[in-house]
């Protein structure tokens, strides 16, 4: 069996990161599906492909919430965290060969890092843009993206509109800013170790201090 591995939400400031592995006997299983990197597909296309991939392939996922990412980053880099999570889903499927989207400038080094977390024999093929090159990695990117989107929907039911969770999303930044204004701390779903959060907290603290000084004068 071969498997493809990819993740969604690595760089988000709100919500979890999801890592997915998709296993099959051959990449031919995708010949009629038209799988692509999830970023090249519409929401409707991803939702259509999601159950078809799960029906034809073995699938494993790991969901890592924001607070756990903060804890992990006290021990290792984000790339090391992703490599360990990639190994977790590979371990669940136990393929002969795993194709992974490299989260390191050096893909060979990344393959070694993933392999170091495995206690099974598995060839690791690590490449940049593997989600564009290998259909089985594209399939994994779709599973990861749809799973994460559904996790975000769950969070929105509890916390309100939070956007995509990425720092580039104005809705996410507006939510984060408003929450900090109201509660004087980041929300539980925020990655507090992210520079986006620490910078915003610093600016708001400085603004509050300035307002206090001006009021005092």
C-alpha positions as CSV (number, residue, x, y, z in Angstrom):
1,X,0.0,0.0,0.0
2,X,1.0,3.6,-0.7
3,X,-0.2,6.6,1.2
4,X,-0.2,10.4,0.8
5,X,0.0,12.8,3.7
6,X,-0.8,16.5,4.0
7,X,-2.1,19.0,6.5
8,X,-4.4,21.9,6.8
9,X,-4.3,24.8,9.2
10,X,-0.5,24.8,9.9
11,X,-0.3,28.6,9.8
12,X,-3.7,29.5,11.2
13,X,-3.9,31.6,14.4
14,X,-7.3,30.3,15.4
15,X,-8.5,26.7,15.5
16,X,-6.8,23.4,14.9
17,X,-4.3,21.9,12.5
18,X,-5.5,18.7,10.8
19,X,-3.2,16.1,9.3
20,X,-4.5,13.5,7.0
21,X,-3.2,10.3,5.4
22,X,-4.9,8.5,2.5
23,X,-3.9,5.0,1.7
24,X,-4.6,2.9,-1.5
25,X,-3.1,0.0,-3.4
26,X,-2.4,2.3,-6.3
27,X,-2.9,5.9,-7.4
28,X,-5.1,4.5,-10.2
29,X,-7.9,4.6,-7.7
30,X,-8.2,8.3,-8.4
31,X,-8.2,8.1,-12.2
32,X,-11.8,9.3,-12.6
33,X,-12.1,11.6,-9.6
34,X,-10.0,14.6,-10.8
35,X,-8.4,15.1,-7.4
36,X,-6.2,18.2,-7.1
37,X,-4.5,20.1,-4.3
38,X,-7.4,21.3,-2.1
39,X,-6.5,24.9,-2.6
40,X,-7.3,24.5,-6.3
41,X,-10.8,23.2,-5.7
42,X,-14.0,25.0,-4.7
43,X,-15.7,24.2,-1.4
44,X,-18.4,22.3,-3.4
45,X,-15.7,20.2,-5.2
46,X,-14.0,19.3,-2.0
47,X,-17.2,18.3,-0.4
48,X,-18.1,16.1,-3.4
49,X,-14.7,14.4,-3.4
50,X,-14.5,13.9,0.4
51,X,-16.9,10.9,0.7
52,X,-15.6,9.4,-2.6
53,X,-12.1,9.3,-1.3
54,X,-13.2,7.9,2.0
55,X,-15.2,5.2,0.2
56,X,-12.3,4.1,-2.0
57,X,-9.4,4.5,0.3
58,X,-8.2,4.0,3.9
59,X,-8.1,7.4,5.7
60,X,-6.5,8.5,9.0
61,X,-6.6,11.9,10.5
62,X,-5.1,13.7,13.5
63,X,-6.7,16.9,14.8
64,X,-4.4,19.1,17.0
65,X,-6.2,22.0,18.8
66,X,-4.7,25.4,19.4
67,X,-3.8,24.8,23.0
68,X,-2.0,21.6,22.2
69,X,0.0,23.3,19.5
70,X,1.0,26.0,22.0
71,X,2.2,23.2,24.4
72,X,4.0,21.4,21.7
73,X,5.8,24.5,20.5
74,X,7.4,24.9,23.9
75,X,9.2,21.6,23.1
76,X,9.8,21.8,19.4
77,X,9.5,23.9,16.2
78,X,6.3,23.9,14.2
79,X,7.9,21.9,11.4
80,X,9.0,19.3,13.9
81,X,5.4,19.2,15.2
82,X,4.0,18.6,11.7
83,X,6.6,15.9,11.0
84,X,5.6,14.1,14.1
85,X,1.9,14.4,13.2
86,X,2.7,13.1,9.7
87,X,4.3,10.1,11.3
88,X,1.2,9.5,13.4
89,X,-1.1,9.2,10.5
90,X,1.4,7.1,8.5
91,X,1.7,4.8,11.5
92,X,-2.1,4.3,11.5
93,X,-2.1,3.1,7.9
94,X,1.3,1.3,7.9
95,X,1.9,1.7,4.2
96,X,5.0,0.4,2.3
97,X,5.6,3.9,0.9
98,X,4.4,7.3,2.1
99,X,4.4,10.5,0.0
100,X,4.6,13.6,2.1
101,X,4.4,17.3,1.4
102,X,7.7,18.5,2.9
103,X,7.5,21.1,5.6
104,X,11.2,21.9,5.6
105,X,13.4,23.7,3.1
106,X,15.4,20.4,2.9
107,X,13.0,17.6,1.8
108,X,15.5,14.9,2.5
109,X,16.0,16.1,6.0
110,X,12.2,16.3,6.5
111,X,11.9,12.7,5.3
112,X,14.4,11.6,8.0
113,X,12.6,13.6,10.6
114,X,9.3,11.9,9.8
115,X,11.0,8.5,9.7
116,X,12.5,9.0,13.1
117,X,9.0,9.0,14.6
118,X,8.0,5.7,13.0
119,X,8.4,2.2,14.5
120,X,7.4,0.6,11.2
121,X,9.4,0.0,8.0
122,X,8.1,2.6,5.5
123,X,9.8,4.4,2.6
124,X,9.3,8.2,2.9
125,X,9.1,10.2,-0.3
126,X,9.3,13.9,0.8
127,X,8.9,16.6,-1.8
128,X,7.9,20.2,-1.9
129,X,4.4,20.7,-3.6
130,X,3.8,17.0,-3.4
131,X,0.1,17.9,-3.2
132,X,0.4,19.1,-6.8
133,X,2.6,16.2,-8.0
134,X,1.0,13.1,-6.5
135,X,-2.8,12.5,-6.7
136,X,-2.7,10.5,-3.4
137,X,-1.2,13.5,-1.6
138,X,-3.9,15.7,-3.3
139,X,-6.5,13.4,-1.9
140,X,-4.9,13.7,1.6
141,X,-5.0,17.5,1.2
142,X,-8.7,17.3,0.5
143,X,-9.4,15.1,3.5
144,X,-7.4,17.5,5.8
145,X,-9.0,20.6,4.4
146,X,-12.6,19.4,4.6
147,X,-12.0,18.0,8.1
148,X,-10.6,21.3,9.3
149,X,-13.4,23.3,7.7
150,X,-15.8,21.2,9.7
151,X,-13.9,21.7,12.9
152,X,-14.0,25.5,12.2
153,X,-17.8,25.3,11.7
154,X,-18.1,23.6,15.1
155,X,-16.0,26.4,16.7
156,X,-18.2,29.1,15.1
157,X,-21.3,27.6,16.7
158,X,-19.7,28.2,20.1
159,X,-17.6,31.4,19.5
160,X,-19.4,33.1,16.6
161,X,-18.0,34.1,13.2
162,X,-14.2,33.6,13.3
163,X,-13.5,33.4,9.6
164,X,-10.9,30.9,8.2
165,X,-8.7,31.3,11.2
166,X,-5.7,32.6,9.2
167,X,-3.9,35.9,10.0
168,X,-4.6,37.0,6.4
169,X,-8.3,36.8,6.9
170,X,-9.8,40.2,8.0
171,X,-12.8,38.4,9.7
172,X,-10.4,36.4,11.8
173,X,-8.3,39.4,12.8
174,X,-11.5,41.4,13.6
175,X,-12.8,38.6,15.8
176,X,-9.5,38.2,17.6
177,X,-9.2,42.0,18.2
178,X,-12.8,42.3,19.5
179,X,-12.4,39.3,21.8
180,X,-9.2,40.7,23.3
181,X,-10.8,44.1,23.8
182,X,-13.6,42.5,25.7
183,X,-11.8,39.9,27.7
184,X,-8.2,41.3,27.9
185,X,-6.9,37.9,26.8
186,X,-6.9,35.8,23.6
187,X,-9.8,33.3,23.1
188,X,-9.2,29.6,24.0
189,X,-9.1,28.7,20.3
190,X,-6.2,31.1,19.6
191,X,-2.6,29.9,19.3
192,X,-1.2,32.2,22.0
193,X,2.4,31.4,20.9
194,X,1.7,33.0,17.5
195,X,3.3,36.3,16.8
196,X,-0.1,37.6,15.5
197,X,-1.5,37.2,19.1
198,X,1.5,38.5,21.0
199,X,1.8,41.6,18.7
200,X,-1.9,42.4,19.0
201,X,-1.8,41.9,22.8
202,X,1.3,44.2,23.0
203,X,-0.3,47.0,20.9
204,X,-3.6,46.9,22.9
205,X,-1.7,46.9,26.2
206,X,0.3,49.9,25.0
207,X,-2.9,51.7,23.9
208,X,-4.5,51.0,27.2
209,X,-1.5,52.4,29.1
210,X,-1.4,55.5,26.9
211,X,-5.1,56.1,27.5
212,X,-4.6,55.7,31.2
213,X,-1.7,58.2,31.2
214,X,-3.7,60.7,29.2
215,X,-6.7,60.3,31.5
216,X,-4.4,60.8,34.5
217,X,-3.1,64.0,33.0
